[in-house]
């Protein structure tokens, strides 16, 4: 079982993942960024460009498949859109997203104003400056990409409780 959690940078994926891990210790929890760092791939926005982002996604696909052989249950924080330092946005290609072979796909659908506020408070990583309008557009773009890639399999959630509810509905404890 591979569960993918998508969300914009600063939406709270790591926070939700940490709480998920506490309750579901039989899942191996990680993030795309952690997997790529472990594979010595660049993850810093300061050095990433389109070519590096493209290569990272291909490497990530292979890493996820390797983990799937090692662990029965995986929970992975992922991105469908990645903000670049120049203000542009990289969209992960649909075939790459599908190659992750996710059994359950969730999108952390947090109000953009909350994401904006969380980004201002989180000084642990650099994120390009954005407006509320930018975040609204990014969130819509992310939903469009995920819907095209996964059709009706994408479930929007806002909390761990909603994730658990959807998991129970899908019979994937």
PAZAPA-4460 file (N, C-alpha, C; in steps of 0.05 Angstrom, whole numbers, plus 32768, in hexadecimal, padded with zeros to 4 digits):
% residues 173
    n_x    n_y    n_z   ca_x   ca_y   ca_z    c_x    c_y    c_z   seq   type   mol
   8011   7FE8   8000   8000   8000   8000   8012   8019   8000     1      X     A
   800E   802A   7FEC   801D   8043   7FEB   8008   805A   7FEC     2      X     A
   800B   806A   8001   7FFA   8082   8004   800B   809A   7FFD     3      X     A
   8001   80AB   7FEA   800F   80C3   7FE3   7FFF   80DB   7FEE     4      X     A
   800E   80ED   7FFB   8002   8106   8006   800E   811D   7FF7     5      X     A
   7FFE   812B   7FE7   8006   8142   7FD8   7FFE   815C   7FE6     6      X     A
   800C   8171   7FE2   8005   818B   7FED   801A   819F   7FE5     7      X     A
   8012   81B8   7FE5   8025   81CE   7FDF   803A   81CF   7FF5     8      X     A
   8050   81DA   7FEF   8065   81DF   8003   805A   81F1   8019     9      X     A
   805C   81E8   8032   8051   81F8   8048   8035   81F1   8050    10      X     A
   8029   81DD   8043   800D   81D6   8049   800A   81C5   8062    11      X     A
   8020   81B9   806C   801E   81A9   8084   8021   818B   807F    12      X     A
   802C   8183   8068   802F   8167   8063   8041   8159   8077    13      X     A
   8057   8165   807F   8069   8159   8092   805C   8157   80AD    14      X     A
   804D   816A   80B5   803F   816A   80CF   802B   8153   80CF    15      X     A
   801B   8151   80BA   8008   813B   80B8   8016   8120   80B7    16      X     A
   802C   811E   80A8   803B   8105   80A6   8046   80FC   80C1    17      X     A
   8050   810F   80D1   805B   8108   80EB   8045   80FD   80FD    18      X     A
   802D   8109   80FC   8017   80FF   810D   800C   80E5   8102    19      X     A
   800D   80E1   80E8   8005   80C8   80DC   8017   80B1   80E6    20      X     A
   8031   80B7   80E5   8045   80A3   80ED   8041   809A   810A    21      X     A
   803A   80AD   811C   8035   80A6   8138   801E   8092   813B    22      X     A
   800A   8094   812A   7FF2   8083   812D   7FF4   806A   811C    23      X     A
   8004   806A   8106   8005   8054   80F4   8022   804C   80F0    24      X     A
   802D   8040   8105   8049   8039   8105   8050   8023   80F1    25      X     A
   803C   8015   80E7   8041   8000   80D3   8045   800C   80B7    26      X     A
   8043   8026   80B4   804A   8034   809C   8066   803F   809D    27      X     A
   8075   803D   8087   808E   804B   8085   8087   8066   8079    28      X     A
   808D   807B   8088   8086   8096   8080   80A0   80A5   8077    29      X     A
   809E   80B3   8061   80B4   80C3   8057   80A9   80D9   8044    30      X     A
   80BB   80E8   8039   80B4   80FD   8026   80C5   80FA   800D    31      X     A
   80BC   8106   7FF8   80CB   8107   7FDF   80E6   8114   7FE4    32      X     A
   80E6   812A   7FF3   80FF   8138   7FF8   8113   8127   8007    33      X     A
   8109   8118   801B   811C   8106   802A   8127   80F1   8019    34      X     A
   8116   80E4   8009   811F   80CF   7FF7   8135   80DA   7FE3    35      X     A
   8130   80F1   7FD8   8143   80FD   7FC5   815D   8105   7FD3    36      X     A
   815B   810F   7FEB   8174   8116   7FFA   8184   80FD   8000    37      X     A
   8176   80E7   8008   8184   80CE   800D   8192   80C3   7FF4    38      X     A
   8187   80CA   7FDD   8192   80C1   7FC3   81A6   80D5   7FB8    39      X     A
   81AE   80E9   7FC9   81C1   80FE   7FC2   81B8   810F   7FAA    40      X     A
   819E   8113   7FA9   8192   8124   7F94   818E   8140   7FA0    41      X     A
   8191   8155   7F8F   818C   8170   7F99   816E   8175   7F9F    42      X     A
   8169   8182   7FB6   814D   8188   7FBE   8149   81A5   7FC5    43      X     A
   815F   81B4   7FC6   815D   81D0   7FCE   8153   81E1   7FB6    44      X     A
   8140   81F2   7FBC   8135   8204   7FA7   814A   8215   7F9A    45      X     A
   815F   821B   7FA9   8175   822C   7F9E   8184   821F   7F87    46      X     A
   8185   8204   7F86   8194   81F7   7F71   8183   81E8   7F5D    47      X     A
   8169   81E5   7F62   8158   81D6   7F50   8150   81E6   7F37    48      X     A
   8151   81D9   7F21   8147   81E4   7F08   8136   81CF   7EFB    49      X     A
   812B   81D5   7EE4   8118   81C2   7ED7   8125   81A7   7ED2    50      X     A
   813E   81A6   7EC8   814B   818D   7EC3   814F   817D   7EDC    51      X     A
   8158   818A   7EF2   815C   817C   7F0B   8141   8172   7F16    52      X     A
   812C   8182   7F14   8112   817A   7F1E   8108   8162   7F0E    53      X     A
   810C   8162   7EF4   8104   814C   7EE3   8112   8132   7EEB    54      X     A
   812D   8134   7EEF   813D   811D   7EF7   8134   8113   7F13    55      X     A
   8130   8126   7F25   8127   811E   7F40   810E   810E   7F3F    56      X     A
   80FB   8115   7F2F   80E1   8107   7F2E   80E5   80EA   7F23    57      X     A
   80F7   80E7   7F10   80FC   80CC   7F06   810A   80BB   7F1B    58      X     A
   811D   80C7   7F29   812B   80B9   7F3F   8117   80B2   7F55    59      X     A
   8106   80C5   7F5B   80F2   80C0   7F70   80E0   80A9   7F69    60      X     A
   80D7   80A7   7F51   80C7   8090   7F48   80D5   8076   7F4E    61      X     A
   80EE   8074   7F47   80FD   805B   7F4D   8100   8056   7F6B    62      X     A
   8105   806B   7F7A   8108   8068   7F97   80EE   805E   7FA4    63      X     A
   80D8   8069   7F9B   80BE   8060   7FA6   80BA   8043   7FA0    64      X     A
   80C0   803A   7F88   80BC   801E   7F82   80CF   800C   7F92    65      X     A
   80E7   8015   7F97   80F9   8006   7FA8   80EE   8003   7FC5    66      X     A
   80E4   801A   7FCF   80D8   8019   7FEA   80C0   8007   7FEB    67      X     A
   80B1   8007   7FD6   8099   7FF6   7FD5   80A0   7FD8   7FD8    68      X     A
   80B8   7FD1   7FCE   80C1   7FB5   7FD1   80CA   7FAF   7FED    69      X     A
   80D4   7FC4   7FFB   80DF   7FC1   8016   80CA   7FC2   802C    70      X     A
   80B6   7FD4   8028   80A1   7FD9   803C   8086   7FD2   8032    71      X     A
   8076   7FC6   8043   805A   7FBF   803B   8049   7FD8   8038    72      X     A
   804D   7FEB   804A   803D   8003   804A   804E   801C   804A    73      X     A
   8049   802E   8037   8058   8047   8034   8045   805F   8035    74      X     A
   804F   8074   8042   8041   808E   8043   8055   80A2   803A    75      X     A
   8050   80AF   8023   8065   80C1   8017   8059   80DD   8012    76      X     A
   8067   80F1   801C   8060   810D   8016   806C   8114   7FFA    77      X     A
   805A   811E   7FE9   8062   8124   7FCD   8059   813F   7FC4    78      X     A
   8063   8147   7FAD   805B   8160   7FA0   8053   815B   7F83    79      X     A
   803D   8168   7F7B   8035   8167   7F5F   803F   8180   7F51    80      X     A
   8042   8196   7F60   804E   81AF   7F56   8064   81B7   7F69    81      X     A
   807A   81C1   7F5D   8091   81C9   7F6C   8098   81E5   7F64    82      X     A
   8099   81F7   7F78   80A0   8213   7F73   80BE   8216   7F6F    83      X     A
   80C5   8225   7F5B   80E1   822A   7F55   80E8   8246   7F5F    84      X     A
   8103   824A   7F63   810C   8263   7F6E   8105   827B   7F5D    85      X     A
   8102   8277   7F43   80FD   828D   7F30   80E0   8294   7F2E    86      X     A
   80CF   8288   7F3F   80B3   828E   7F3F   80A3   827C   7F2C    87      X     A
   80B1   826B   7F1D   80A3   8258   7F0C   809A   8240   7F1C    88      X     A
   808A   8230   7F0F   8080   8217   7F1C   8086   8200   7F0A    89      X     A
   8091   81EB   7F16   8096   81D2   7F08   807F   81BF   7F0E    90      X     A
   8072   81B4   7EF9   805D   81A1   7EFD   8068   8185   7EF8    91      X     A
   8064   8173   7F0B   806D   8158   7F08   805B   814B   7EF2    92      X     A
   8068   813D   7EDF   805A   8132   7EC9   8047   811B   7ED2    93      X     A
   8031   8119   7EC5   801C   8106   7ECD   8027   80E9   7ECC    94      X     A
   8037   80E3   7EB8   8041   80C7   7EB6   8054   80C1   7ECE    95      X     A
   8063   80D5   7ED7   8074   80D1   7EEE   8063   80CD   7F07    96      X     A
   804F   80DE   7F0A   803D   80DB   7F21   8031   80BF   7F22    97      X     A
   8027   80B5   7F0B   801B   809B   7F0A   8030   8085   7F0F    98      X     A
   8049   808A   7F07   805E   8076   7F0C   8064   8071   7F29    99      X     A
   805B   8083   7F3B   805E   807F   7F58   804D   8067   7F61   100      X     A
   803A   805F   7F51   8028   8049   7F57   801B   804B   7F73   101      X     A
   800F   8063   7F77   8002   8068   7F91   7FE7   805A   7F92   102      X     A
   7FE2   804E   7FA9   7FC8   8041   7FAE   7FB3   8054   7FB7   103      X     A
   7FBB   8068   7FC7   7FA9   807C   7FD1   7FB7   8097   7FCD   104      X     A
   7FA8   80AB   7FC3   7FB3   80C5   7FBE   7FA2   80DA   7FCD   105      X     A
   7FB0   80E9   7FDE   7FA3   80FE   7FED   7FB1   8119   7FE7   106      X     A
   7FA1   812E   7FE7   7FAB   8149   7FE4   7FA4   8159   7FFD   107      X     A
   7FB8   8165   8009   7FB4   8175   8021   7FA9   8190   8017   108      X     A
   7F8F   8193   801A   7F81   81AA   800E   7F7C   81BF   8024   109      X     A
   7F91   81CD   802B   7F91   81E1   8040   7F8A   81FC   8034   110      X     A
   7F7A   820D   8042   7F75   8228   8037   7F8F   8237   8031   111      X     A
   7F90   8243   8019   7FA9   8251   8012   7FB3   8266   8026   112      X     A
   7FA0   8274   8033   7FA9   8287   8047   7FB8   827A   805E   113      X     A
   7FAF   8262   8066   7FBD   8253   807B   7FD9   824B   8072   114      X     A
   7FDB   8242   8059   7FF5   823B   804E   8008   8253   804E   115      X     A
   7FFD   826A   8045   800D   8282   8045   8017   8289   8061   116      X     A
   8006   8287   8075   800E   828D   8090   8022   8278   809B   117      X     A
   801E   825F   8094   8031   824A   809D   804D   824F   8090   118      X     A
   804D   8257   8078   8066   825C   806A   8075   8273   8077   119      X     A
   8067   8288   8080   8074   829F   808D   8080   8296   80A7   120      X     A
   8073   8284   80B5   807D   827B   80CF   8094   8267   80CD   121      X     A
   8094   8257   80B8   80A8   8242   80B5   80C2   824D   80A8   122      X     A
   80D6   8251   80B8   80EF   825C   80AE   8104   8245   80A8   123      X     A
   80FB   822C   80A9   810D   8216   80A6   8116   8211   8089   124      X     A
   8107   821C   8076   810F   8219   805A   8107   8231   804A   125      X     A
   8116   8236   8035   8110   824C   8023   80F9   8245   8011   126      X     A
   80E7   8256   800E   80D1   8254   7FFA   80CF   826E   7FEB   127      X     A
   80CA   826D   7FD1   80C8   8287   7FC3   80B0   8297   7FCD   128      X     A
   80B2   82B1   7FCE   809C   82C1   7FD7   8084   82BE   7FC4   129      X     A
   806C   82BB   7FD0   8054   82B8   7FC1   803E   82C9   7FCE   130      X     A
   802A   82CF   7FBE   8012   82DC   7FC8   7FFC   82C8   7FCD   131      X     A
   7FE7   82D1   7FD9   7FD0   82BF   7FDD   7FC5   82B6   7FC2   132      X     A
   7FC4   82C8   7FAF   7FBB   82C2   7F95   7FCC   82AC   7F87   133      X     A
   7FE7   82AE   7F8B   7FF9   829A   7F81   7FF3   827E   7F8C   134      X     A
   7FEE   827D   7FA6   7FE8   8264   7FB4   7FCE   8258   7FAA   135      X     A
   7FBA   8269   7FA6   7FA0   825F   7F9C   7FA4   8252   7F80   136      X     A
   7FB4   8260   7F6F   7FB9   8255   7F54   7FC9   823B   7F56   137      X     A
   7FDE   823A   7F67   7FEE   8222   7F6A   7FDD   820B   7F74   138      X     A
   7FCC   8210   7F87   7FBB   81FB   7F92   7FA8   81F0   7F7C   139      X     A
   7F9D   8201   7F6C   7F8B   81F9   7F57   7F9B   81E9   7F42   140      X     A
   7FB3   81F2   7F3B   7FC4   81E5   7F28   7FCB   81C9   7F32   141      X     A
   7FD2   81C6   7F4B   7FD8   81AD   7F57   7FC0   8199   7F55   142      X     A
   7FA8   81A3   7F5B   7F90   8192   7F59   7F8B   8189   7F3D   143      X     A
   7F90   819B   7F29   7F8C   8193   7F0D   7F9F   817E   7F05   144      X     A
   7FB9   8180   7F0D   7FCD   816C   7F06   7FC6   8151   7F12   145      X     A
   7FBF   8151   7F2C   7FB9   8138   7F39   7F9F   812B   7F2E   146      X     A
   7F8C   813B   7F28   7F73   8131   7F1C   7F78   8124   7F01   147      X     A
   7F88   8131   7EF0   7F8F   8126   7ED6   7F9F   810C   7ED9   148      X     A
   7FB1   810B   7EEC   7FC2   80F4   7EF0   7FB3   80DC   7EFC   149      X     A
   7FA2   80E2   7F0F   7F95   80CD   7F1F   7F77   80CB   7F1E   150      X     A
   7F6B   80DB   7F0D   7F4D   80DC   7F0A   7F40   80DF   7F25   151      X     A
   7F2E   80CC   7F2B   7F1E   80CF   7F43   7F2A   80C3   7F5C   152      X     A
   7F44   80BC   7F5C   7F50   80B0   7F73   7F5A   80C4   7F88   153      X     A
   7F5B   80DE   7F80   7F65   80F3   7F92   7F50   80FB   7FA6   154      X     A
   7F58   80FA   7FC0   7F46   8102   7FD5   7F52   811B   7FE3   155      X     A
   7F42   8130   7FE5   7F4B   8148   7FF3   7F46   8145   8011   156      X     A
   7F5A   814C   8021   7F59   814A   803E   7F64   8164   804A   157      X     A
   7F5D   8169   8063   7F68   8180   8071   7F74   8179   808B   158      X     A
   7F73   8160   8093   7F7D   8158   80AD   7F82   813A   80AE   159      X     A
   7F8F   8131   80C3   7F94   8115   80C7   7F79   8106   80CB   160      X     A
   7F67   8112   80D9   7F4D   8106   80DD   7F3F   8101   80C3   161      X     A
   7F40   8114   80B0   7F34   8110   8096   7F43   80FA   8086   162      X     A
   7F5D   80F9   8089   7F6D   80E4   807C   7F64   80C8   8086   163      X     A
   7F62   80C6   80A0   7F59   80AD   80AD   7F3D   80A5   80A3   164      X     A
   7F2B   80B8   80A2   7F10   80B2   8098   7F11   80A7   807C   165      X     A
   7F20   80B4   806B   7F22   80AB   804F   7F30   8090   804D   166      X     A
   7F44   808B   805D   7F51   8071   805D   7F3D   805B   8065   167      X     A
   7F2D   8060   8079   7F19   804C   8082   7F04   8048   806C   168      X     A
   7EFC   805D   805E   7EEA   805A   8048   7EF6   8049   8032   169      X     A
   7F10   804B   802F   7F1D   803C   8019   7F27   8021   8022   170      X     A
   7F23   801B   803C   7F2C   8001   8047   7F49   7FFD   8045   171      X     A
   7F59   8012   804C   7F76   800F   804A   7F83   8016   8064   172      X     A
   7F7C   8008   8079   7F89   800E   8093   7FA5   8004   8094   173      X     A
***
